[in-house]
Amino acid sequence: MDNSFTHFYSSTGICTDTRKIEKDCLFVCIQGDNFDGNTFASEALKQGAYHVIVDNPKFFVENSQMTLVQNSVTYLQNLANHHRKQFDIPVIGITGSNGKTTSKELINAVLSKKYNVLATIGNLNNHLGVPFTLLRITKEHDIAIIEMGANKFKDIEELCEIAEPTHGIITNIGRAHLEGFINIEGVIKTKKELYDSVERKKGTLFINADDDILNEILPSSIKSISYGEKNDADISGELVSLSPFVEMNWKSNNYSSENLMMQMVGKYNFYNYLAAITIGKDFGVSDELINEALVNYSPENKRSQIVKTDRNTLILDCYNANPTSMSSALESFAINVATNKICILGDMKELGIESMQEHQKIITLLEELNLQAYVVGEDFSLVNSCNILHKFKDVTELNNYLQQFPLEKELILIKGSNSIHLDRLESSL
């Protein structure tokens, strides 16, 4: 063990922000693109940090409560991997182009009915978020759920080397972060790194039986448990209706549920529910407790939230957006039983050179589904269609329009990248 790791075990936990320092924490100085955390090294000690890790010699003070390392991020990752190895518990790695945060929350809700579970907070799923989560594991935890995000090649491989998952699930593989992956083949190769890692561990994979891409890359030499609409899946489900909430049922080889009315919308969430059911069953959570956890789960943070205002019902799904999630949202919206429907769509970011083409595809889909929309952002503004009712350069412009021409008694899908700020429309609807 690296001797400097002992500082973590003598501290109250990790901190990287002087605004959030807790007494006797281990403060790790991180260098970013626009800042250098090393400049706060001495200040951290003054504010009560137990010890400080620095990687810029300019701010290192000899004979003090400081340790100089070559790279603070690498130190943090190595510390997290060392800490993870101290616990012989299942570690479930979860990644995917869409639905990983929602699936993680549902899996956590189900497993928490029987176990003490540690799960990624929010979407802290990158090269820093994964170590932060792993370093929160204590002897009280029975299972850890680690969400893993990626926006370039080898990201998942790096996170798996830190977390060493024993179980894995890829929610889906779609056209997300194309700016970093170049094309869909790059996304597939990177996401598959989770399967490869769990295979090396001789662990267990959970797979959507209805997803051709995932089945194509599934290793044949590893235990896998399937879910989907197909009857030959280990856990099969039926989407009964969208009203707008998901109404569904499911069955295993020894159980069939009644129809369950959930608190989220969209066929895409139907599969997220099935994933949580499958993992709950594998870990021995009773059928009744699985159902209870899922029926009572209510989403937050602008992910498939239903918000009722004085005038309309909103499907607030604007935390993020990419071509796959946008298409899924529109397809689900089209089969919703509501009669008065309209979409408000914001630009999809991080698509690189394919951005214009992908936005055009979304509008083509809008036409095929016979849906109408207001669109917000520079990319959508370049696409022409009679299904686009109005174009707006930003949310402020749309808000002003809605004050003059309010929408009433509509079911409104609000979908776009977080940076478009469509959540700011809620007060106008």
Long-range contacts (C-beta under 8 A, 24 or more apart in sequence): 1-82, 2-78, 2-79, 2-82, 4-53, 4-67, 4-69, 4-75, 5-79, 5-82, 7-50, 7-51, 7-53, 7-67, 8-79, 8-83, 8-135, 10-50, 10-51, 11-50, 11-51, 12-50, 13-135, 13-136, 14-76, 14-132, 14-135, 15-44, 15-49, 16-128, 18-43, 18-44, 18-47, 21-47, 21-48, 21-49, 22-48, 23-48, 24-48, 24-49, 24-50, 25-49, 25-50, 26-50, 26-51, 26-52, 26-53, 27-51, 27-52, 27-53, 28-52, 28-53, 28-72, 28-75, 28-76, 29-53, 29-54, 29-55, 29-56, 29-59, 29-72, 30-72, 30-73, 30-76, 30-128, 31-55, 31-56, 31-72, 37-72, 41-66, 73-127, 73-128, 76-128, 76-131, 77-127, 77-131, 77-162, 79-131, 79-135, 80-130, 80-131, 80-132, 80-134, 80-135, 80-162, 80-163, 81-134, 81-161, 81-162, 81-163, 81-164, 83-134, 83-135, 83-137, 84-134, 84-137, 84-144, 84-162, 84-163, 84-164, 85-164, 87-137, 87-139, 87-141, 87-144, 89-137, 89-141, 89-142, 89-143, 89-144, 90-142, 90-143, 90-144, 90-166, 90-167, 90-283, 91-143, 91-144, 91-146, 91-163, 91-164, 91-165, 91-166, 91-167, 92-143, 92-144, 92-145, 92-146, 92-165, 92-166, 92-167, 92-168, 92-169, 92-279, 93-146, 93-148, 93-159, 93-160, 93-163, 93-165, 93-167, 93-168, 93-169, 93-194, 93-197, 93-198, 94-145, 94-146, 94-147, 94-148, 94-168, 94-169, 94-170, 94-171, 95-147, 95-148, 95-149, 95-150, 95-156, 95-169, 95-170, 95-171, 95-191, 95-194, 96-169, 96-170, 96-171, 96-172, 96-173, 96-191, 97-171, 97-172, 97-173, 97-174, 97-175, 97-176, 97-187, 97-191, 97-322, 97-324, 97-325, 98-171, 98-172, 98-174, 98-176, 98-268, 98-322, 98-324, 98-325, 98-328, 99-171, 99-172, 99-268, 99-269, 99-271, 99-272, 99-325, 100-125, 100-147, 100-148, 100-149, 100-171, 101-125, 101-147, 101-303, 102-264, 102-269, 102-272, 102-299, 102-303, 102-304, 103-169, 103-171, 103-272, 103-275, 103-276, 104-145, 104-147, 105-297, 105-299, 106-272, 106-273, 106-275, 106-276, 106-293, 106-294, 106-297, 107-145, 107-275, 107-276, 107-279, 107-280, 108-145, 109-276, 109-293, 109-294, 109-296, 109-297, 110-276, 110-277, 110-279, 110-280, 110-285, 110-289, 110-290, 110-293, 110-294, 111-143, 111-145, 111-279, 111-280, 111-283, 111-285, 112-293, 113-280, 113-285, 113-286, 113-289, 113-290, 113-292, 113-293, 114-283, 114-284, 114-285, 114-286, 114-289, 115-142, 115-143, 115-283, 116-140, 116-141, 116-142, 116-143, 117-141, 117-142, 117-143, 117-144, 117-145, 118-143, 118-144, 118-145, 119-144, 119-145, 119-147, 120-145, 120-146, 120-147, 122-301, 123-147, 123-149, 125-149, 125-159, 126-155, 126-159, 127-155, 127-158, 127-159, 130-159, 130-162, 130-163, 131-162, 134-162, 134-163, 143-283, 148-194, 150-177, 150-190, 150-191, 151-177, 151-179, 151-180, 151-181, 151-350, 152-177, 152-180, 152-181, 152-190, 153-180, 153-181, 153-186, 153-189, 153-190, 154-190, 154-193, 155-190, 156-190, 156-191, 156-193, 156-194, 156-197, 157-190, 157-193, 157-196, 157-197, 160-193, 160-194, 160-196, 160-197, 161-197, 164-197, 164-201, 165-194, 165-197, 165-198, 165-201, 165-203, 166-198, 166-201, 166-203, 166-204, 167-198, 167-203, 167-204, 167-205, 167-206, 167-279, 168-194, 168-195, 168-197, 168-198, 168-203, 168-204, 168-205, 168-206, 169-205, 169-206, 169-207, 169-275, 169-279, 170-194, 170-195, 170-207, 170-214, 171-208, 171-271, 171-272, 171-275, 172-208, 172-211, 172-213, 172-214, 172-271, 172-324, 173-211, 173-213, 173-214, 174-322, 174-323, 174-324, 174-325, 175-322, 175-323, 175-324, 175-351, 175-354, 175-358, 176-322, 176-323, 176-324, 176-325, 176-350, 177-322, 177-350, 178-350, 178-351, 178-352, 178-354, 178-358, 179-350, 179-351, 179-352, 180-350, 182-352, 188-213, 188-217, 192-217, 195-219, 195-222, 198-222, 204-282, 206-275, 206-278, 206-279, 206-282, 208-271, 208-274, 208-275, 209-233, 210-271, 225-278, 225-282, 226-278, 227-271, 227-274, 227-275, 227-277, 227-278, 228-271, 228-274, 234-278, 235-274, 235-277, 235-278, 235-281, 237-270, 237-273, 237-274, 237-277, 239-267, 239-270, 241-337, 242-266, 242-267, 242-332, 242-335, 242-336, 242-337, 243-336, 243-337, 244-306, 244-313, 244-315, 244-336, 244-337, 244-338, 244-411, 245-306, 246-270, 246-273, 248-273, 250-274, 250-277, 252-281, 252-287, 255-287, 257-287, 257-291, 260-291, 260-294, 260-295, 261-295, 262-294, 262-295, 262-297, 263-295, 263-296, 263-297, 263-298, 263-299, 263-306, 264-297, 264-299, 264-304, 265-304, 265-306, 265-315, 265-317, 265-332, 265-336, 266-304, 266-315, 266-317, 266-328, 266-329, 266-332, 266-333, 267-328, 267-331, 267-332, 267-335, 268-325, 268-328, 268-329, 268-332, 269-304, 302-418, 302-423, 307-426, 309-426, 309-429, 311-406, 311-407, 311-408, 311-409, 311-429, 312-407, 312-408, 312-409, 312-410, 312-411, 312-412, 312-429, 313-338, 313-410, 313-411, 313-412, 314-412, 314-414, 314-426, 314-429, 315-411, 315-412, 315-413, 315-414, 315-415, 316-414, 316-423, 316-426, 317-413, 317-414, 317-415, 318-346, 318-414, 318-415, 318-416, 318-417, 318-418, 318-420, 318-422, 318-423, 319-418, 320-417, 320-418, 321-346, 321-348, 321-349, 321-415, 321-416, 321-417, 322-348, 322-350, 322-351, 323-348, 323-351, 323-358, 323-361, 323-362, 325-415, 326-362, 326-415, 327-361, 327-362, 327-365, 329-413, 329-415, 330-362, 330-365, 330-366, 330-369, 330-371, 330-413, 330-415, 331-365, 331-369, 333-369, 333-371, 333-413, 334-369, 334-370, 334-371, 336-411, 338-411, 340-409, 340-410, 340-411, 341-371, 341-410, 341-411, 341-412, 341-413, 342-371, 342-372, 342-373, 342-374, 342-389, 342-407, 342-410, 342-411, 342-412, 342-413, 343-371, 343-372, 343-373, 343-374, 343-412, 343-413, 343-414, 343-415, 344-373, 344-374, 344-375, 344-376, 344-398, 344-412, 344-413, 344-414, 344-415, 344-416, 344-422, 344-425, 345-373, 345-374, 345-375, 345-376, 345-380, 345-415, 345-416, 346-375, 346-376, 346-377, 346-380, 346-395, 346-415, 346-416, 346-417, 346-420, 346-422, 347-376, 347-377, 347-378, 347-379, 347-380, 347-416, 347-417, 347-420, 348-379, 348-416, 348-417, 349-417, 349-419, 350-417, 355-379, 356-382, 359-383, 363-387, 363-388, 374-398, 376-416, 376-420, 376-422, 377-416, 377-420, 394-420, 394-421, 395-420, 395-421, 395-422, 395-424, 395-425, 398-425, 398-428, 399-424, 399-425, 399-428, 402-428, 402-429, 403-428
